[in-house]
Structure formats: structure tokens, C-alpha cells
Amino acid sequence: MAFFMPIAASAETISYTDTYYVDFFVTLKDINSGEIIPSMPVDMVWVKDGTGGTINLTKYIDKRGTFSYRISPGKWSLLVYIDNLSTPEVDYTGESAYTITEDLVTRGEVLYVVPVGSIEVEVSDQSANLVAGADVDFKCKSHRTSAKTDKFGSYKADFMPVGECKIYAASNNLVGSTSAIVAMGRSKTVEVILSEEVKTSYFKSYFYYIMFGAFLVVLLALSYFLIRKRIKKEVREEFVRKVKKRFVSKEKAEKKESRAEKSKEGAKAAKEEKEAKDELNPRARDVMKTLNDKEQKIVNVLLQNGNKSTQATIRNETGIPKTTLARVFQSLESKNVVKVETIGKLKKVELTEWFLGKD
């Protein structure tokens, strides 16, 4: 009895509750001879596109090489495995895709199938030890496939096309090859001995080491660049902080020095003003008590400048506006404290002899 390829059950179940079906007739023919294949069992797998749903069933081909199946509309793929009960392996395989529509009640198609057999490969080394995990390539006229040997050092390739096939095997730089004639419905056992050594170039042998070294060099260079960039940034930021700190410290020192000088000048001016007041005669001291702030400022400026000055100098030292200064001069003249002499655009102001106690 032949060995049929196992078909995994789908996670989706095809519904049979549809109210419309098409009676689909398939005639099987040998692709090489074109002759019909009659009176044999056929395993088939219907796969509905877009859903992944599958239908697995076995039919018997009639003497006309035809089987039928009632199927619902849609896009379907059909795989068939035909087995002659007198042979140990599957004899034919075929595959096709169909679009079933509702416009027909019945439909007939011809499916050309390929004669196939099986090849069982055993891979061994020169000491006759079977090699597990060896790479195996099958190269036939119309079919190519690859596989690996199992833990027993063998691999069975089913559904191989009839005719000559070349088998190649490789493991650990050792290779071997052989050929086999595949017969329909039969199994052929061959042995591949790994007897030849494949020499690789020096560069290819050390390719991964070279690539790893290059990657490591690039990684180190990139790390050096990033670290250097970071150090430069930190040094620059530290330099800026120091400069700012030095500038702020200098600015604070200058402000402190300026305040000290102003305080010193203010103390000196207050001392000179006090000394000037102390030197005033009794009359002048009495008059000073009757003067307002602006008038006192002007008198103090005159006392500090030898009892005389100009309007421009008084304005600069007191900060009194020019128009206000003229009114203050008139008030002081009316009190016989100062006398104002105009020479062109220059106004000379001096304390009166009466105020100074000389009259």
C-alpha cells in the first residue's frame, strides 16, 4: 500500500450549508503520454483561497479516468495523489487552481499529472559513519529541492519526478554526490559518501573575523569621537562658567568699589558742608535755617567753591533745572543771600558780604 502525504487539518471548517453547488468533474491524464489514468484511488486536497479552509477526501477514479465532487462557488486549489495499489509508493501527483462560479450547474476539467517515485538518501563519511544534519540537494530535470538528513543520517524525498536525479550532500567542508533513476511508484535508496574536501579562500575563511574586526574598529572610533566631543563640550562649558564667574566677580567688585567711592564722596561732602556751616557766622547760620532745600543746596555749593560760582556749575552739582534755578536765585537775591551778575550769556553767582557777616 502506498504512503500518502499527511495533510494538516485546517483551523477553519468549510460550511456545507450553502444552497448552491456545482458538480465538478475532473479527468486525470499522464502529462507525458496524454493517456487517461483509469481505475485507481486518488487522495485529494481542496484548499479554498482567502480562507485557508481545506477538504481532504479519497475518491476512486472510474474507468474513464474521471472523478467528480460537488463543490461550492469560489476560488479553489486542488492537489491530487494517485496510487496504484500494486506499487509501494505514490505513482502520480498533480496540482491546479479553479474558479467555480454559479453560472454553471456542471463543469468538467482535465488535470495532467506527473509520474513520481521516491528517493531515500543515506549520507556517510569515509569511515562509513552516518552523518546527521548534512545538507542534501536534489537536482532533477524539472524539479529541485533541498533538505537535511535526520538524526539517523538519512532523508526520504517523496513525489520526485520520474527520471534521473543528481543528489549532492555536504557537511563540514566535505562533499559528495551520486545519481539515481527514479521509477514511477517505486522507492530508490542511494548512499552519498562525503569524500571530497572543499577548500575555501583565506579571505572567505576569515571573512567573519575580518568583518568583526572592522566593526570593532568603527565602534571604537565612534566611541572615541563621541567621548572627545563630550569632553570638549564640558571643557568649553567649564571655561564659559569661569569667565562668567570672573566677570560677575569683577562686576561686583567694581560696584562695591563704586559704592564705596560714592559713600566716601558723600561723607566728604557732608563733612565739608558741616565744616562750612560750622565756619558760618551767627547771622548766616540763622539765615540758613529759614531757607528751603533748594536754596540750602545752592548756598552750600557756593560755600564749597569759595563763596562764588556760575549758574552752569551750580546746575550740574545740584541737579536743579535751569528754569527752577532762576526762581531760586531771585528768592535768594530778595533775602540778600546772593547776588547774580550777568556777563553776556554767563551768570556769576556769589554770596553777599551781608550774609558772610562782613558788612
PyMOL commands that set and color helices and strands:
alter all, ss='L'
color gray80, all
select helices_A, chain A and resi 202-205+207-279+282-290+293-304+311-318+322-334
alter helices_A, ss='H'
color red, helices_A
select strands_A, chain A and resi 22-30+41-48+54-60+66-71+74-82+92-100+106-124+135-140+144-148+154-161+163-171+174-182+187-193+196-197+308-310+338-343+346-351
alter strands_A, ss='S'
color yellow, strands_A
deselect
rebuild
show_as cartoon
